[in-house]
Every structure is written in structure tokens, then in C-alpha cells.
Amino acid sequence: MNNIELDIWRGEWGLASIDLECLKVLTYMKFIGVPVRVREVSNPFFTPKGTLPVLRDGRKALTNFEEVVEYLKSLHYSTDVHLNTKQAAEASAFTQHIREKLYPAYQYAWWVDEKNYADLTRPAYARALQIPFNFYYPSKYQSAAKEMIDALYGEHTDLKEIEKTIYSEAEKCLKTLSDRLGESEYFFGNRPSSFDATVFAYLVPLYKAPFPNATLANHVKGIANLTRFVARINQKNFRHVTDEYNKQNAKKQSTGTQSDRETANFPNQTRNKILATIFAAIAMTGYAVANGMFQELKEFEHSQDYTDMFENEEDDN
């Protein structure tokens, strides 16, 4: 095994990444303890499938969670070795259940809800991307999410009815997960599995991202054992991310007084900037005009017309 590299979407709000699939792989890599060089990528255009994450090991490039799990398992790195046949089948069934019931609600909250998309999702992905890709990818992902919702619930169905139904199904799914977890540390005992990585990746953004419309997030936050589950994994594996985020927040707050003073002085600062701009424009215009006149005079001085003018004066005398 060569040095493994993992390309991901950047993080925000104390998250290691803003992206569900990236969080799955990141969390799983933390569970198995394989050294990996993580790179925040601002342009997925040149990745194998135009998506993130991408895990690279030499010439090997893997682009989804299931591929990563299987590949690392072939290298004898796996968190699922402690699962018996029944537990493995149960984990597979639960994963499919999440995909069918929670994933549509997740996509709806991030991409289809217009308020969330305009105020949270699109700005976050735009900040993560280079120009001009920040104009392209968010709308592309939104279109894909809307197409999925239309395929599941009908293109002409009232959006409010879809939202009500989709969040109701997600709430039932969360209740099922809560019942399965119980008071255990992880879903299948005291050791994490790939299924735990999957559930964590779904839930932690709903805890940390400041959704304007937080219906789905509030469902998650209202379930105590799932809240503890997320907090435990985050503390054990991503504490450095949380600490850095808190540090940056504290720094912003400590400079708040200075920002307030700047805001209070804003009218005067604005007036001064406007006046300075006007004076600079006048000066530059004057310089340009004067320079142009001098240049024209200089050109005229060396022209035939200039010579003829003085020759005519001599003839007149």
C-alpha cells in the first residue's frame, strides 16, 4: 500500500467536510486508523467521475464509500470483521433502509428547500469552489436532487405535501435507528463498523449546519441516544476540527468590538472613500488630458505642418 490520498469537499461549521459521501469515507478511515493525506479540493472537474470524494492509492482511484470499504478490506483493513453473519445482514438491510427513507429527506433539506439552498447550501459550496465552477456545480447538484424527488413523488405533486411526506418517512427511519442503537456505544456493540460511519455521516451535518428551515435537523436533535452517538464519534475522531472551529469563532468574537467601531464609522469612511475616489478620478482625468495635449503638441512640433507654418511666416516677411 502506497501513501493514501483522499480528496474531499472542504468543511464548515465544525464539520470535517460539508459533503455526506466525504464524511462517510473520512469517518471510516478514522475508524480503521490507516494513515491518509487529506486534501480539500476546490475543483472536482478533473476527478475520475467529476465527483468527490476520491481515494487514491498509487494508480488506484476509488470514488464511492462502498468501493473504499471493499478495497481496504482486501488489504486487511476493516472495521466489520467483528460482525457475525446476522449482524452483517442487518447492517446491509439498515443501510438500504436509510437510502430509501433518510437520503431523500437529506437531499430535500440541502438542495430542494429553497430557503436552505439559497442561504446555506449554495453559499457553502460556492465558497468551496473556484470561479467559474462555483456558478456551475451548486445548480447542477440542485437539479439532480430535484429530479430524484420528482421521480419518487411525481413532478406535479405539491411541494408542501412532498415535504410533509418525506420528513415523516425520515422521522420514522430515525426512530428505527434509535431503537436499534438503544444504549449501546455503537450499533453492533462496543466497536464501530462501516454502518456506524454511514449513520454518523448522515447525522452530524444535521446537528452542526445552521439550516434556516431546520425541520429534519430538529427531528435528529430531538432523539437523545442518536445525539450522544454523534457526540461520541465526533469527540473521538474529529475533536481537532471542532477545536479549530471554536478557536476561529472565539477569534471572531474577540474582534467584534473593533468591527462595531468600524461599523459606527462607516458613514464617514464611506464619505472619505467616495471623495478620495472622485479626487483621484479628476486628477487622473486631468493628467490624461494634459498628457494628451503635450503629446499632440510634441507630435505637431515635429510635423510638416509645423515647419510649413514658420516657412509661410518667413515668406510673408
C-alpha positions as CSV (number, residue, x, y, z in Angstrom):
1,M,0.0,0.0,0.0
2,N,1.4,3.4,-1.1
3,N,0.7,6.7,0.6
4,I,-3.1,7.0,0.5
5,E,-4.5,10.4,-0.5
6,L,-8.1,11.4,0.0
7,D,-9.6,14.4,-1.9
8,I,-12.7,15.8,-0.3
9,W,-15.0,18.8,-0.1
10,R,-13.9,21.3,2.5
11,G,-15.5,21.6,5.9
12,E,-17.6,24.3,7.6
13,W,-19.5,24.8,10.9
14,G,-17.1,22.4,12.7
15,L,-17.6,19.7,10.1
16,A,-14.6,17.9,8.6
17,S,-16.4,18.1,5.2
18,I,-19.7,19.6,4.1
19,D,-20.4,16.5,2.0
20,L,-22.2,13.3,3.0
21,E,-20.1,10.9,1.0
22,C,-16.8,12.6,2.0
23,L,-17.9,12.3,5.7
24,K,-18.6,8.6,5.2
25,V,-15.1,7.9,3.9
26,L,-13.3,10.3,6.4
27,T,-15.1,8.6,9.3
28,Y,-14.3,5.1,8.2
29,M,-10.7,6.0,7.7
30,K,-10.6,7.3,11.2
31,F,-12.1,4.1,12.5
32,I,-9.6,1.8,10.8
33,G,-6.6,4.1,11.6
34,V,-5.0,4.0,8.2
35,P,-2.7,7.0,7.6
36,V,-4.1,9.2,4.9
37,R,-3.3,12.6,3.4
38,V,-6.5,14.6,3.2
39,R,-6.7,17.3,0.6
40,E,-9.6,19.8,0.3
41,V,-10.3,20.1,-3.4
42,S,-11.8,23.3,-4.9
43,N,-12.5,21.8,-8.4
44,P,-13.9,18.2,-8.8
45,F,-13.9,18.6,-12.6
46,F,-10.8,16.6,-13.2
47,T,-11.6,13.8,-10.8
48,P,-12.4,10.4,-12.4
49,K,-16.2,10.9,-12.3
50,G,-16.3,14.6,-11.7
51,T,-17.3,14.0,-8.1
52,L,-15.8,13.8,-4.6
53,P,-14.5,12.1,-2.6
54,V,-11.7,10.4,-4.4
55,L,-9.3,8.0,-2.6
56,R,-6.0,7.4,-4.3
57,D,-3.6,4.6,-3.6
58,G,-0.9,4.6,-6.3
59,R,-2.7,4.2,-9.6
60,K,-5.9,3.1,-7.8
61,A,-8.7,5.7,-7.6
62,L,-11.9,5.0,-5.8
63,T,-14.9,7.3,-5.9
64,N,-17.5,6.0,-3.5
65,F,-17.8,4.6,0.0
66,E,-18.6,1.0,-0.9
67,E,-15.5,0.8,-3.1
68,V,-13.3,2.2,-0.4
69,V,-14.6,-0.3,2.2
70,E,-14.1,-3.2,-0.1
71,Y,-10.6,-2.1,-1.3
72,L,-9.4,-1.6,2.2
73,K,-10.8,-4.9,3.3
74,S,-8.8,-6.6,0.5
75,L,-5.7,-5.0,2.2
76,H,-6.9,-6.5,5.6
77,Y,-8.1,-3.1,6.9
78,S,-11.7,-3.4,8.0
79,T,-13.9,-2.5,11.0
80,D,-16.5,-5.1,10.0
81,V,-14.5,-8.2,10.9
82,H,-16.3,-8.5,14.3
83,L,-19.7,-8.7,12.7
84,N,-21.3,-12.1,12.5
85,T,-23.4,-13.2,9.6
86,K,-26.7,-12.0,11.1
87,Q,-25.2,-8.6,12.1
88,A,-23.7,-8.1,8.6
89,A,-27.1,-8.8,7.0
90,E,-28.8,-6.5,9.4
91,A,-26.3,-3.7,8.7
92,S,-26.9,-4.2,5.0
93,A,-30.7,-4.0,5.4
94,F,-30.4,-0.9,7.6
95,T,-28.2,0.8,5.0
96,Q,-30.7,0.2,2.3
97,H,-33.5,1.5,4.6
98,I,-31.5,4.7,5.2
99,R,-31.0,5.1,1.5
100,E,-34.7,4.8,0.8
101,K,-36.1,6.8,3.7
102,L,-33.5,9.2,5.1
103,Y,-31.5,10.0,2.0
104,P,-34.4,11.7,0.1
105,A,-35.1,13.9,3.1
106,Y,-31.4,14.7,3.4
107,Q,-31.3,15.8,-0.2
108,Y,-34.5,17.7,0.2
109,A,-33.2,19.7,3.2
110,W,-29.9,20.5,1.5
111,W,-30.9,21.1,-2.1
112,V,-34.7,21.3,-2.7
113,D,-35.8,23.5,0.1
114,E,-35.3,26.9,-1.5
115,K,-34.6,28.8,1.7
116,N,-31.9,26.3,2.8
117,Y,-30.4,26.2,-0.7
118,A,-30.2,30.0,-1.1
119,D,-29.0,30.8,2.4
120,L,-26.9,27.7,3.4
121,T,-26.1,25.1,0.7
122,R,-25.3,27.2,-2.3
123,P,-23.1,29.7,-0.4
124,A,-21.2,26.8,1.3
125,Y,-20.4,25.0,-2.0
126,A,-19.7,28.3,-3.8
127,R,-17.1,29.1,-1.1
128,A,-15.6,25.6,-1.6
129,L,-15.2,26.0,-5.4
130,Q,-13.1,28.0,-7.7
131,I,-14.5,30.5,-10.2
132,P,-16.3,29.7,-12.5
133,F,-17.2,26.3,-11.1
134,N,-18.9,27.9,-8.1
135,F,-21.6,29.0,-10.6
136,Y,-22.0,25.6,-12.1
137,Y,-21.8,22.8,-9.5
138,P,-24.4,24.0,-6.9
139,S,-27.1,24.4,-9.5
140,K,-26.1,21.0,-11.1
141,Y,-26.4,19.3,-7.7
142,Q,-29.7,21.0,-7.0
143,S,-31.1,19.9,-10.4
144,A,-30.1,16.3,-9.6
145,A,-31.8,16.4,-6.2
146,K,-35.0,17.8,-7.7
147,E,-35.0,15.2,-10.4
148,M,-34.7,12.5,-7.7
149,I,-37.6,14.0,-5.7
150,D,-39.7,14.3,-8.8
151,A,-39.0,10.6,-9.7
152,L,-40.0,9.5,-6.2
153,Y,-43.1,11.7,-5.6
154,G,-44.3,12.9,-9.0
155,E,-43.3,16.0,-10.9
156,H,-46.6,17.8,-10.4
157,T,-47.2,17.0,-6.8
158,D,-47.5,19.9,-4.4
159,L,-44.1,20.6,-2.9
160,K,-45.5,21.2,0.6
161,E,-47.2,17.8,0.5
162,I,-43.9,16.2,-0.6
163,E,-42.1,17.9,2.2
164,K,-44.6,16.7,4.8
165,T,-44.4,13.1,3.5
166,I,-40.7,13.0,3.1
167,Y,-39.9,14.3,6.6
168,S,-42.5,11.9,8.1
169,E,-40.7,9.0,6.5
170,A,-37.4,10.3,7.7
171,E,-38.6,10.6,11.2
172,K,-39.8,7.0,11.2
173,C,-36.4,6.0,9.9
174,L,-34.6,7.9,12.7
175,K,-36.9,6.3,15.3
176,T,-35.9,2.8,13.9
177,L,-32.2,3.7,14.2
178,S,-32.7,5.0,17.7
179,D,-34.5,1.8,18.7
180,R,-31.7,-0.4,17.2
181,L,-28.9,1.7,18.9
182,G,-30.5,1.6,22.3
183,E,-27.9,2.5,25.0
184,S,-25.0,0.8,23.1
185,E,-22.0,2.8,22.1
186,Y,-22.2,1.7,18.5
187,F,-24.9,-0.1,16.5
188,F,-23.3,-3.5,16.8
189,G,-21.6,-3.5,20.2
190,N,-18.6,-1.6,21.5
191,R,-16.7,-1.4,18.3
192,P,-17.5,0.8,15.3
193,S,-18.5,-0.6,11.9
194,S,-18.9,0.8,8.4
195,F,-22.5,1.2,9.2
196,D,-21.7,3.5,12.2
197,A,-19.6,5.6,9.8
198,T,-22.6,5.8,7.4
199,V,-25.1,6.9,10.2
200,F,-22.7,9.4,11.6
201,A,-22.1,11.0,8.2
202,Y,-25.9,11.5,7.7
203,L,-26.5,12.9,11.2
204,V,-23.6,15.1,12.0
205,P,-24.3,17.8,9.3
206,L,-27.9,18.0,10.6
207,Y,-26.5,18.8,14.1
208,K,-23.9,21.3,13.0
209,A,-25.1,23.1,9.9
210,P,-27.3,26.2,10.6
211,F,-30.3,25.3,8.5
212,P,-32.8,28.2,8.1
213,N,-35.6,25.6,7.8
214,A,-34.5,23.0,10.3
215,T,-37.3,20.5,10.3
216,L,-35.2,17.5,9.6
217,A,-32.4,18.7,11.9
218,N,-34.8,19.2,14.7
219,H,-36.1,15.6,14.3
220,V,-32.5,14.4,14.8
221,K,-31.7,16.7,17.7
222,G,-34.8,15.5,19.5
223,I,-33.5,11.9,19.8
224,A,-31.2,11.7,22.8
225,N,-29.3,8.5,22.1
226,L,-28.6,9.5,18.5
227,T,-27.3,12.8,19.8
228,R,-24.9,11.1,22.2
229,F,-23.9,8.7,19.4
230,V,-22.9,11.7,17.2
231,A,-21.1,13.5,20.0
232,R,-19.1,10.4,20.9
233,I,-17.8,9.8,17.4
234,N,-17.1,13.5,16.8
235,Q,-15.2,13.8,20.1
236,K,-13.1,10.7,19.5
237,N,-12.3,11.3,15.8
238,F,-12.8,14.9,14.9
239,R,-12.1,16.8,18.0
240,H,-9.3,18.8,16.3
241,V,-11.8,20.0,13.7
242,T,-14.2,21.2,16.4
243,D,-11.4,22.8,18.4
244,E,-10.2,24.7,15.4
245,Y,-13.7,25.9,14.6
246,N,-14.3,27.0,18.2
247,K,-11.0,28.8,18.1
248,Q,-11.9,30.7,15.0
249,N,-15.3,31.6,16.4
250,A,-13.7,32.9,19.6
251,K,-11.3,35.0,17.5
252,K,-14.1,36.5,15.5
253,Q,-16.0,37.3,18.7
254,S,-12.9,39.0,20.3
255,T,-12.7,41.3,17.3
256,G,-16.3,42.1,17.5
257,T,-15.7,45.4,19.3
258,Q,-13.3,46.6,16.6
259,S,-15.9,45.6,14.0
260,D,-18.6,47.5,15.8
261,R,-16.4,50.6,15.9
262,E,-15.7,50.2,12.2
263,T,-19.4,49.9,11.6
264,A,-20.1,53.0,13.6
265,N,-17.5,54.9,11.5
266,F,-18.9,53.5,8.3
267,P,-20.7,56.7,7.1
268,N,-17.5,58.8,7.5
269,Q,-15.3,56.1,6.0
270,T,-17.7,55.8,3.1
271,R,-17.8,59.6,2.5
272,N,-14.0,59.8,2.6
273,K,-13.6,56.9,0.2
274,I,-16.1,58.5,-2.2
275,L,-14.4,61.8,-2.1
276,A,-11.0,60.2,-2.5
277,T,-12.3,58.3,-5.5
278,I,-13.7,61.5,-7.0
279,F,-10.4,63.4,-6.5
280,A,-8.4,60.6,-7.9
281,A,-10.6,60.4,-10.9
282,I,-10.3,64.1,-11.5
283,A,-6.6,64.0,-11.1
284,M,-6.2,61.1,-13.5
285,T,-8.5,62.7,-16.0
286,G,-6.5,66.0,-15.8
287,Y,-3.3,64.1,-16.1
288,A,-4.6,62.2,-19.1
289,V,-5.9,65.4,-20.8
290,A,-2.7,67.3,-20.1
291,N,-0.5,64.4,-21.2
292,G,-2.6,64.1,-24.4
293,M,-2.2,67.8,-25.1
294,F,1.5,67.7,-24.6
295,Q,1.8,64.7,-26.7
296,E,-0.2,66.3,-29.5
297,L,2.0,69.5,-29.3
298,K,5.1,67.4,-29.4
299,E,3.9,65.5,-32.4
300,F,2.8,68.7,-34.1
301,E,6.2,70.3,-33.4
302,H,7.9,67.5,-35.4
303,S,5.3,67.6,-38.2
304,Q,5.4,69.1,-41.7
305,D,2.6,71.4,-40.8
306,Y,4.7,73.0,-38.1
307,T,7.6,73.5,-40.5
308,D,5.3,74.9,-43.2
309,M,3.8,77.4,-40.7
310,F,7.2,79.0,-40.0
311,E,8.2,78.9,-43.7
312,N,5.0,80.8,-44.6
313,E,5.8,83.4,-41.9
314,E,9.2,84.0,-43.5
315,D,7.7,84.3,-47.0
316,D,5.3,86.9,-45.7
317,N,8.1,89.0,-44.3
